[in-house]
Amino acid sequence: LMEALRHNLRAVFGNLIALELPLGFLALTGLGIAAWRERHDKAMLALLGPTLGAVLAQTASGYLPSFMRYEVYALTLITLTGLALAQRCLANPWVKVAALLAVSAASAPCLLVTLLTPTASRGIYLQQYQMHRFAVDYWRQSVGVNDLGWVSYRNPAYVLDLYGLGSEEVCRLKLRNALDDQAVRALAERKQVHLFMLYDDWFTGRLPAEWRKVAVLQTPAVSAHSGQVSFYAAPAVHQAELLLRLREFAGTLPEGASILLTP
């Protein structure tokens, strides 16, 4: 838990978009104090309390930053609550200008993300959807991943989540800082999973030494963490069969995605 809090604080103070959350928290606190002193409006405080709680929780323990997927609701709450608290002041033209500038500044990252969304969607198609295709149409067996969504969707085979979003066991291991190579090996053996599609830098020092990197899926990285997904095979995998399926799969990839077989 403490490591997650430290990670979030580093993300907040190292990214201008994430920094909007604590700045918004301070601005709302100031507006709330001013509104209370002016009119002792309990309804406004009832609105302010949950908003501040949500913003504080997102700042302290939410996932930041990630293509505005997880913090946009908090920025929306800040904007709407701030306008509600300042509604009596908005009759002043200078306050209106200041409010417009503040909302525009807070919305600028959202506008950029909106413009990039079609490209990001194509990136998901080129990476996660192609991973799904390989798992379902070519491998047709259990697989391990760190990006759960598309690979598990309409996949009749078991999918082992090594990141922890869909696996409570992995999540608990990560919270105890115990997800090392031995734990990963034990999980894979117990679940009988022998092929893995992973981001290398998320598992530095955590993968069993006997696992062999057999290929890399290369795609553009827009909203994804990385443009390279590594395919690892445990010793139980029949290497020749796997390479054959990877070559067949490579011939079906759309423009923008490619498979690089490792020696």
Secondary structure, 3 states (H helix, E strand, C coil): CHHHHHHHHHHHHCCHHHHHHHHHHHHHHHHHHHHHHHHCCHHHHHHHHHHHHHHHHHHHHCCCCCCCCCCHHHHHHHHHHHHHHCHHHHHCHHHHHHHHHHHHHHHHHHHHHHHHHHHHHHHHHHHHHHHHHHHHHHHCCCEEECCHHHHHCCCCCCEEECCCCCCHHHHHHHHCCCCCHHHHHHHHHHHCCCEEEECHHHCCCCCCCCCEEEEEEECCCCCCCCCEEEEEECCCCCHHHHHHHHHHHHCCCCCCCEEEECC
